[in-house]
Amino acid sequence: MSSFLKELQFKVPWGHLAAKAWGSHDGCPILCLHGWLDNANTFDRLIPLLPKEYHYVALDFSGHGRSSHLPQGMRYQHLDYVTDIHRVVTALGWRKFSILGHSMGGVVGGLFASVFPDTVQHLVLLDSYGFFPIPSDLLMSHLKRAILHYSRLNDANTAKVYTPEGALQRLLDGNPSLNTDTAKVLLQRGTKPVPDGVLFSRDIRVTLNSSAPLSIEQCLQVLKSIQSNVHIILANEGLSADQMRGVYTEMGQTLLNGFKESLKDRFKATVVDGNHFIHLNEPKKVSKIITDQLNQQPAIHSQL
C-alpha cells in the first residue's frame, strides 16, 4: 500500500475530530474505528496489509487520541460516538462506505449500521460483537455508577504526569493483551509532551465505559435493521475467552445467533488464534480475512 497519506481534522462545535488517512482519495472508502481508550494508531500495522485500492480513514473518537475533549460537564456515551461517525462521513461526502471496527469501535459501528443501514456496505468487527448489551438486572447499577463517576470528576484536575517509561508501563498494566512494541504504537498518538514528562491525551472522563444502555433483547431487535455484509472476527483469547469477560460469553453467543438469524448469508464469523489486540500484535492473521470480505462485492467509490 501507499504510505500514510495525511492527518485530517473535522470541525465540531467544541473543537475538532482528528483522523489519519491512507491511500488515494479516489479509493473505495473504509472508516476505521478504534477501541475504548485507544486511538487511530491501533490500525497502523494492519492497514498497510489491506488492499491498495481502498481509501482508509482512521478516526479518533471524541476525547481520544488527538480529538478535542467534550466541554466540561458533559459525559461520553456510545451514541455520541455514533454522532462522531455521522459528522465525519458527512464532511467527507461519503454516501456509501465500509466500517472496520475494533472492540468499542465495532460496537459503535454496529449501532451506526443499524441507524443508517443504507450507508454501510461491509461491517467488519475485530474482536467485537457489534453491540455491548447490559443485563437487565444490572441496568440501574450501571446508570448509578456512571452518574457517580462523572460527579466525582466534575471540576477535578486529575491529569497525571508520567515519564515516557512510566506511561508505557501504565498502558501495559491496563492492557495485558498489548506488548511493548504495540503499546508504543498507541502511545505515539495517545500521549502528549509536557515539561515534566507526558500526559495521556485521552479525556479522563472516557475511563468509564459508558455503553449505550441496551438490553440483549433490544440489541437483537436493533441489529435486524443492518443491511450490510457483516463479518465478526473473534480472537480465541479475546472477548469470548472466559478469563476476559465470562459474563459476556453467553451474551456474545446470543448476539452471534441473532446476526445469523437476521442477516442469513450476509453474516460470517471467524475465530482466529490470538488476543484482543490481534489486529495490532499479529495483523497478518486477520488481514487476508478482511481483504476477502472487502472484495466480496464490487467496491463503491467514496465520492458519489
Contacts in CASP RR format, 6 or more apart in sequence:
PFRMAT RR
TARGET T0000
AUTHOR 0000-0000-0000
METHOD contacts of the structure
MODEL  1
MSSFLKELQFKVPWGHLAAKAWGSHDGCPILCLHGWLDNANTFDRLIPLL
PKEYHYVALDFSGHGRSSHLPQGMRYQHLDYVTDIHRVVTALGWRKFSIL
GHSMGGVVGGLFASVFPDTVQHLVLLDSYGFFPIPSDLLMSHLKRAILHY
SRLNDANTAKVYTPEGALQRLLDGNPSLNTDTAKVLLQRGTKPVPDGVLF
SRDIRVTLNSSAPLSIEQCLQVLKSIQSNVHIILANEGLSADQMRGVYTE
MGQTLLNGFKESLKDRFKATVVDGNHFIHLNEPKKVSKIITDQLNQQPAI
HSQL
1 22 0 8 1.000
1 23 0 8 1.000
1 47 0 8 1.000
1 48 0 8 1.000
1 49 0 8 1.000
1 50 0 8 1.000
1 51 0 8 1.000
1 52 0 8 1.000
2 22 0 8 1.000
2 23 0 8 1.000
2 24 0 8 1.000
2 52 0 8 1.000
3 22 0 8 1.000
4 20 0 8 1.000
4 21 0 8 1.000
4 22 0 8 1.000
5 20 0 8 1.000
5 21 0 8 1.000
5 22 0 8 1.000
5 23 0 8 1.000
6 20 0 8 1.000
6 21 0 8 1.000
7 18 0 8 1.000
7 19 0 8 1.000
7 20 0 8 1.000
7 21 0 8 1.000
7 66 0 8 1.000
8 18 0 8 1.000
8 19 0 8 1.000
8 20 0 8 1.000
8 21 0 8 1.000
8 57 0 8 1.000
9 16 0 8 1.000
9 17 0 8 1.000
9 18 0 8 1.000
9 19 0 8 1.000
10 16 0 8 1.000
10 17 0 8 1.000
10 19 0 8 1.000
10 87 0 8 1.000
10 88 0 8 1.000
10 91 0 8 1.000
12 62 0 8 1.000
12 68 0 8 1.000
12 87 0 8 1.000
14 68 0 8 1.000
14 69 0 8 1.000
14 70 0 8 1.000
14 71 0 8 1.000
15 68 0 8 1.000
16 67 0 8 1.000
16 68 0 8 1.000
17 59 0 8 1.000
17 60 0 8 1.000
17 61 0 8 1.000
17 62 0 8 1.000
17 67 0 8 1.000
17 68 0 8 1.000
17 84 0 8 1.000
17 87 0 8 1.000
17 88 0 8 1.000
18 40 0 8 1.000
18 59 0 8 1.000
18 60 0 8 1.000
18 65 0 8 1.000
18 66 0 8 1.000
18 67 0 8 1.000
19 40 0 8 1.000
19 57 0 8 1.000
19 58 0 8 1.000
19 59 0 8 1.000
19 60 0 8 1.000
19 88 0 8 1.000
20 40 0 8 1.000
20 41 0 8 1.000
20 57 0 8 1.000
20 58 0 8 1.000
21 55 0 8 1.000
21 56 0 8 1.000
21 57 0 8 1.000
21 58 0 8 1.000
22 47 0 8 1.000
22 48 0 8 1.000
22 55 0 8 1.000
22 56 0 8 1.000
22 58 0 8 1.000
23 52 0 8 1.000
23 54 0 8 1.000
23 55 0 8 1.000
23 56 0 8 1.000
24 55 0 8 1.000
25 55 0 8 1.000
25 302 0 8 1.000
25 303 0 8 1.000
26 55 0 8 1.000
26 301 0 8 1.000
26 302 0 8 1.000
26 303 0 8 1.000
27 53 0 8 1.000
27 54 0 8 1.000
27 55 0 8 1.000
27 299 0 8 1.000
27 301 0 8 1.000
27 302 0 8 1.000
28 53 0 8 1.000
28 54 0 8 1.000
28 55 0 8 1.000
28 97 0 8 1.000
28 98 0 8 1.000
28 294 0 8 1.000
28 299 0 8 1.000
28 300 0 8 1.000
28 301 0 8 1.000
28 302 0 8 1.000
29 54 0 8 1.000
29 55 0 8 1.000
29 57 0 8 1.000
29 92 0 8 1.000
29 94 0 8 1.000
29 96 0 8 1.000
29 97 0 8 1.000
29 98 0 8 1.000
29 301 0 8 1.000
29 302 0 8 1.000
30 50 0 8 1.000
30 54 0 8 1.000
30 55 0 8 1.000
30 56 0 8 1.000
30 57 0 8 1.000
30 97 0 8 1.000
30 98 0 8 1.000
30 99 0 8 1.000
30 100 0 8 1.000
30 294 0 8 1.000
31 57 0 8 1.000
31 59 0 8 1.000
31 85 0 8 1.000
31 88 0 8 1.000
31 89 0 8 1.000
31 94 0 8 1.000
31 97 0 8 1.000
31 98 0 8 1.000
31 99 0 8 1.000
31 100 0 8 1.000
32 40 0 8 1.000
32 43 0 8 1.000
32 47 0 8 1.000
32 56 0 8 1.000
32 57 0 8 1.000
32 58 0 8 1.000
32 59 0 8 1.000
32 99 0 8 1.000
32 100 0 8 1.000
32 101 0 8 1.000
33 58 0 8 1.000
33 59 0 8 1.000
33 61 0 8 1.000
33 85 0 8 1.000
33 99 0 8 1.000
33 100 0 8 1.000
33 101 0 8 1.000
33 102 0 8 1.000
33 104 0 8 1.000
33 105 0 8 1.000
33 106 0 8 1.000
33 108 0 8 1.000
33 109 0 8 1.000
34 40 0 8 1.000
34 42 0 8 1.000
34 43 0 8 1.000
34 58 0 8 1.000
34 59 0 8 1.000
34 60 0 8 1.000
34 61 0 8 1.000
34 64 0 8 1.000
34 101 0 8 1.000
34 102 0 8 1.000
34 103 0 8 1.000
34 104 0 8 1.000
34 105 0 8 1.000
35 42 0 8 1.000
35 101 0 8 1.000
35 102 0 8 1.000
35 103 0 8 1.000
35 104 0 8 1.000
35 105 0 8 1.000
35 106 0 8 1.000
36 103 0 8 1.000
36 104 0 8 1.000
36 206 0 8 1.000
36 209 0 8 1.000
37 64 0 8 1.000
37 202 0 8 1.000
37 206 0 8 1.000
37 207 0 8 1.000
38 64 0 8 1.000
38 102 0 8 1.000
38 103 0 8 1.000
38 186 0 8 1.000
39 60 0 8 1.000
39 64 0 8 1.000
39 65 0 8 1.000
39 66 0 8 1.000
39 186 0 8 1.000
39 189 0 8 1.000
39 190 0 8 1.000
39 201 0 8 1.000
39 202 0 8 1.000
40 58 0 8 1.000
40 59 0 8 1.000
40 60 0 8 1.000
40 65 0 8 1.000
40 189 0 8 1.000
41 58 0 8 1.000
41 185 0 8 1.000
41 186 0 8 1.000
41 188 0 8 1.000
41 189 0 8 1.000
41 190 0 8 1.000
42 58 0 8 1.000
42 102 0 8 1.000
42 185 0 8 1.000
42 186 0 8 1.000
42 277 0 8 1.000
42 279 0 8 1.000
42 280 0 8 1.000
43 56 0 8 1.000
43 58 0 8 1.000
43 100 0 8 1.000
43 102 0 8 1.000
43 279 0 8 1.000
43 280 0 8 1.000
44 185 0 8 1.000
44 280 0 8 1.000
45 182 0 8 1.000
45 185 0 8 1.000
45 279 0 8 1.000
45 280 0 8 1.000
45 283 0 8 1.000
46 279 0 8 1.000
46 280 0 8 1.000
46 283 0 8 1.000
46 286 0 8 1.000
46 287 0 8 1.000
46 290 0 8 1.000
47 56 0 8 1.000
47 58 0 8 1.000
49 283 0 8 1.000
49 284 0 8 1.000
49 287 0 8 1.000
50 56 0 8 1.000
50 287 0 8 1.000
50 290 0 8 1.000
50 291 0 8 1.000
50 294 0 8 1.000
51 291 0 8 1.000
51 294 0 8 1.000
51 295 0 8 1.000
53 299 0 8 1.000
54 294 0 8 1.000
54 299 0 8 1.000
55 302 0 8 1.000
57 88 0 8 1.000
57 92 0 8 1.000
59 67 0 8 1.000
59 84 0 8 1.000
59 85 0 8 1.000
59 88 0 8 1.000
60 66 0 8 1.000
60 67 0 8 1.000
60 189 0 8 1.000
61 67 0 8 1.000
61 81 0 8 1.000
61 84 0 8 1.000
61 105 0 8 1.000
61 108 0 8 1.000
62 68 0 8 1.000
62 69 0 8 1.000
62 70 0 8 1.000
62 76 0 8 1.000
62 80 0 8 1.000
62 81 0 8 1.000
62 84 0 8 1.000
62 203 0 8 1.000
63 69 0 8 1.000
63 70 0 8 1.000
63 76 0 8 1.000
63 202 0 8 1.000
63 203 0 8 1.000
63 205 0 8 1.000
63 206 0 8 1.000
64 190 0 8 1.000
64 201 0 8 1.000
64 202 0 8 1.000
64 203 0 8 1.000
64 206 0 8 1.000
65 189 0 8 1.000
65 190 0 8 1.000
65 201 0 8 1.000
65 202 0 8 1.000
66 189 0 8 1.000
66 190 0 8 1.000
66 201 0 8 1.000
69 203 0 8 1.000
69 205 0 8 1.000
70 76 0 8 1.000
70 80 0 8 1.000
70 203 0 8 1.000
70 205 0 8 1.000
72 154 0 8 1.000
72 155 0 8 1.000
73 150 0 8 1.000
73 154 0 8 1.000
74 205 0 8 1.000
75 146 0 8 1.000
75 150 0 8 1.000
75 205 0 8 1.000
75 210 0 8 1.000
76 203 0 8 1.000
76 205 0 8 1.000
76 206 0 8 1.000
76 208 0 8 1.000
76 210 0 8 1.000
77 210 0 8 1.000
77 212 0 8 1.000
78 104 0 8 1.000
78 107 0 8 1.000
78 108 0 8 1.000
78 111 0 8 1.000
78 132 0 8 1.000
78 210 0 8 1.000
78 211 0 8 1.000
78 212 0 8 1.000
79 111 0 8 1.000
79 212 0 8 1.000
81 104 0 8 1.000
81 105 0 8 1.000
81 108 0 8 1.000
82 108 0 8 1.000
82 109 0 8 1.000
82 111 0 8 1.000
82 112 0 8 1.000
82 115 0 8 1.000
85 108 0 8 1.000
85 109 0 8 1.000
85 112 0 8 1.000
86 112 0 8 1.000
86 116 0 8 1.000
89 97 0 8 1.000
89 119 0 8 1.000
92 302 0 8 1.000
93 302 0 8 1.000
93 303 0 8 1.000
93 304 0 8 1.000
94 119 0 8 1.000
94 302 0 8 1.000
94 303 0 8 1.000
94 304 0 8 1.000
95 119 0 8 1.000
95 304 0 8 1.000
96 118 0 8 1.000
96 119 0 8 1.000
96 120 0 8 1.000
96 121 0 8 1.000
96 300 0 8 1.000
96 304 0 8 1.000
97 119 0 8 1.000
97 120 0 8 1.000
97 121 0 8 1.000
97 300 0 8 1.000
97 302 0 8 1.000
98 120 0 8 1.000
98 121 0 8 1.000
98 122 0 8 1.000
98 123 0 8 1.000
98 124 0 8 1.000
98 228 0 8 1.000
98 294 0 8 1.000
99 106 0 8 1.000
99 109 0 8 1.000
99 110 0 8 1.000
99 112 0 8 1.000
99 113 0 8 1.000
99 120 0 8 1.000
99 122 0 8 1.000
99 123 0 8 1.000
99 124 0 8 1.000
99 228 0 8 1.000
100 124 0 8 1.000
100 126 0 8 1.000
100 290 0 8 1.000
101 108 0 8 1.000
101 109 0 8 1.000
101 124 0 8 1.000
101 125 0 8 1.000
101 126 0 8 1.000
101 128 0 8 1.000
102 126 0 8 1.000
102 127 0 8 1.000
102 128 0 8 1.000
102 279 0 8 1.000
103 126 0 8 1.000
103 127 0 8 1.000
103 128 0 8 1.000
103 239 0 8 1.000
103 276 0 8 1.000
104 128 0 8 1.000
104 132 0 8 1.000
104 209 0 8 1.000
104 211 0 8 1.000
105 128 0 8 1.000
106 123 0 8 1.000
106 125 0 8 1.000
106 126 0 8 1.000
106 128 0 8 1.000
106 130 0 8 1.000
107 128 0 8 1.000
107 129 0 8 1.000
107 130 0 8 1.000
107 131 0 8 1.000
107 132 0 8 1.000
107 211 0 8 1.000
107 212 0 8 1.000
109 120 0 8 1.000
109 123 0 8 1.000
109 125 0 8 1.000
109 130 0 8 1.000
110 123 0 8 1.000
110 125 0 8 1.000
110 130 0 8 1.000
110 131 0 8 1.000
110 223 0 8 1.000
110 226 0 8 1.000
111 130 0 8 1.000
111 131 0 8 1.000
111 212 0 8 1.000
111 222 0 8 1.000
112 119 0 8 1.000
112 120 0 8 1.000
113 119 0 8 1.000
113 120 0 8 1.000
113 123 0 8 1.000
113 226 0 8 1.000
113 227 0 8 1.000
113 228 0 8 1.000
113 230 0 8 1.000
114 222 0 8 1.000
114 223 0 8 1.000
114 225 0 8 1.000
114 226 0 8 1.000
115 225 0 8 1.000
117 225 0 8 1.000
117 226 0 8 1.000
117 227 0 8 1.000
117 228 0 8 1.000
118 227 0 8 1.000
120 226 0 8 1.000
120 227 0 8 1.000
120 228 0 8 1.000
121 228 0 8 1.000
121 229 0 8 1.000
121 297 0 8 1.000
121 300 0 8 1.000
122 228 0 8 1.000
122 229 0 8 1.000
122 230 0 8 1.000
122 231 0 8 1.000
122 293 0 8 1.000
122 294 0 8 1.000
122 296 0 8 1.000
122 297 0 8 1.000
123 130 0 8 1.000
123 226 0 8 1.000
123 228 0 8 1.000
123 229 0 8 1.000
123 230 0 8 1.000
123 231 0 8 1.000
124 230 0 8 1.000
124 231 0 8 1.000
124 233 0 8 1.000
124 290 0 8 1.000
124 293 0 8 1.000
124 294 0 8 1.000
125 230 0 8 1.000
125 231 0 8 1.000
125 232 0 8 1.000
125 233 0 8 1.000
126 233 0 8 1.000
126 278 0 8 1.000
126 279 0 8 1.000
126 286 0 8 1.000
127 233 0 8 1.000
127 234 0 8 1.000
127 235 0 8 1.000
127 238 0 8 1.000
127 239 0 8 1.000
127 276 0 8 1.000
127 278 0 8 1.000
127 279 0 8 1.000
128 232 0 8 1.000
128 239 0 8 1.000
129 232 0 8 1.000
129 239 0 8 1.000
129 251 0 8 1.000
129 252 0 8 1.000
129 255 0 8 1.000
129 256 0 8 1.000
130 223 0 8 1.000
130 232 0 8 1.000
130 255 0 8 1.000
131 214 0 8 1.000
131 219 0 8 1.000
131 222 0 8 1.000
131 223 0 8 1.000
131 255 0 8 1.000
132 211 0 8 1.000
132 212 0 8 1.000
133 214 0 8 1.000
133 215 0 8 1.000
133 216 0 8 1.000
133 218 0 8 1.000
133 219 0 8 1.000
133 251 0 8 1.000
133 255 0 8 1.000
134 142 0 8 1.000
134 211 0 8 1.000
134 213 0 8 1.000
134 214 0 8 1.000
134 215 0 8 1.000
135 215 0 8 1.000
135 216 0 8 1.000
135 247 0 8 1.000
135 251 0 8 1.000
136 215 0 8 1.000
136 216 0 8 1.000
139 213 0 8 1.000
139 215 0 8 1.000
142 213 0 8 1.000
143 213 0 8 1.000
145 208 0 8 1.000
146 208 0 8 1.000
146 210 0 8 1.000
149 208 0 8 1.000
150 205 0 8 1.000
150 208 0 8 1.000
153 204 0 8 1.000
153 205 0 8 1.000
158 204 0 8 1.000
159 199 0 8 1.000
159 200 0 8 1.000
159 204 0 8 1.000
160 199 0 8 1.000
160 200 0 8 1.000
161 194 0 8 1.000
161 196 0 8 1.000
161 197 0 8 1.000
161 198 0 8 1.000
161 199 0 8 1.000
162 170 0 8 1.000
162 191 0 8 1.000
162 197 0 8 1.000
162 198 0 8 1.000
162 199 0 8 1.000
162 200 0 8 1.000
163 197 0 8 1.000
163 198 0 8 1.000
164 187 0 8 1.000
164 191 0 8 1.000
164 197 0 8 1.000
164 198 0 8 1.000
167 187 0 8 1.000
167 191 0 8 1.000
167 198 0 8 1.000
167 200 0 8 1.000
168 180 0 8 1.000
168 183 0 8 1.000
168 184 0 8 1.000
168 187 0 8 1.000
170 200 0 8 1.000
171 178 0 8 1.000
171 183 0 8 1.000
171 186 0 8 1.000
171 187 0 8 1.000
172 178 0 8 1.000
172 180 0 8 1.000
172 183 0 8 1.000
175 183 0 8 1.000
175 277 0 8 1.000
177 237 0 8 1.000
177 238 0 8 1.000
177 275 0 8 1.000
177 276 0 8 1.000
177 277 0 8 1.000
177 281 0 8 1.000
178 186 0 8 1.000
178 277 0 8 1.000
178 280 0 8 1.000
178 281 0 8 1.000
179 281 0 8 1.000
182 277 0 8 1.000
182 280 0 8 1.000
182 281 0 8 1.000
185 280 0 8 1.000
186 280 0 8 1.000
189 201 0 8 1.000
190 200 0 8 1.000
190 201 0 8 1.000
190 202 0 8 1.000
191 198 0 8 1.000
191 199 0 8 1.000
191 200 0 8 1.000
191 201 0 8 1.000
192 198 0 8 1.000
192 199 0 8 1.000
192 201 0 8 1.000
214 222 0 8 1.000
216 251 0 8 1.000
216 254 0 8 1.000
216 255 0 8 1.000
219 255 0 8 1.000
220 254 0 8 1.000
220 255 0 8 1.000
220 258 0 8 1.000
220 262 0 8 1.000
223 255 0 8 1.000
223 258 0 8 1.000
223 259 0 8 1.000
223 262 0 8 1.000
224 262 0 8 1.000
226 262 0 8 1.000
226 263 0 8 1.000
228 266 0 8 1.000
229 266 0 8 1.000
229 267 0 8 1.000
229 268 0 8 1.000
229 293 0 8 1.000
229 296 0 8 1.000
229 297 0 8 1.000
230 259 0 8 1.000
230 263 0 8 1.000
230 266 0 8 1.000
230 267 0 8 1.000
230 268 0 8 1.000
231 267 0 8 1.000
231 268 0 8 1.000
231 269 0 8 1.000
231 270 0 8 1.000
231 289 0 8 1.000
231 290 0 8 1.000
231 293 0 8 1.000
232 256 0 8 1.000
232 259 0 8 1.000
232 267 0 8 1.000
232 268 0 8 1.000
232 269 0 8 1.000
232 270 0 8 1.000
233 269 0 8 1.000
233 270 0 8 1.000
233 271 0 8 1.000
233 272 0 8 1.000
233 286 0 8 1.000
233 289 0 8 1.000
233 290 0 8 1.000
234 240 0 8 1.000
234 269 0 8 1.000
234 270 0 8 1.000
234 271 0 8 1.000
234 272 0 8 1.000
235 241 0 8 1.000
235 271 0 8 1.000
235 272 0 8 1.000
235 273 0 8 1.000
235 274 0 8 1.000
235 275 0 8 1.000
235 276 0 8 1.000
235 278 0 8 1.000
236 271 0 8 1.000
236 272 0 8 1.000
236 273 0 8 1.000
236 274 0 8 1.000
237 244 0 8 1.000
237 273 0 8 1.000
237 274 0 8 1.000
237 275 0 8 1.000
237 276 0 8 1.000
238 244 0 8 1.000
238 274 0 8 1.000
238 275 0 8 1.000
238 276 0 8 1.000
239 245 0 8 1.000
239 248 0 8 1.000
239 252 0 8 1.000
239 276 0 8 1.000
240 248 0 8 1.000
240 249 0 8 1.000
240 252 0 8 1.000
240 271 0 8 1.000
241 249 0 8 1.000
242 249 0 8 1.000
244 276 0 8 1.000
256 269 0 8 1.000
259 267 0 8 1.000
259 269 0 8 1.000
260 267 0 8 1.000
260 269 0 8 1.000
268 293 0 8 1.000
270 289 0 8 1.000
272 278 0 8 1.000
272 285 0 8 1.000
272 286 0 8 1.000
272 289 0 8 1.000
273 285 0 8 1.000
274 281 0 8 1.000
274 282 0 8 1.000
274 285 0 8 1.000
275 281 0 8 1.000
278 285 0 8 1.000
278 286 0 8 1.000
279 286 0 8 1.000
END
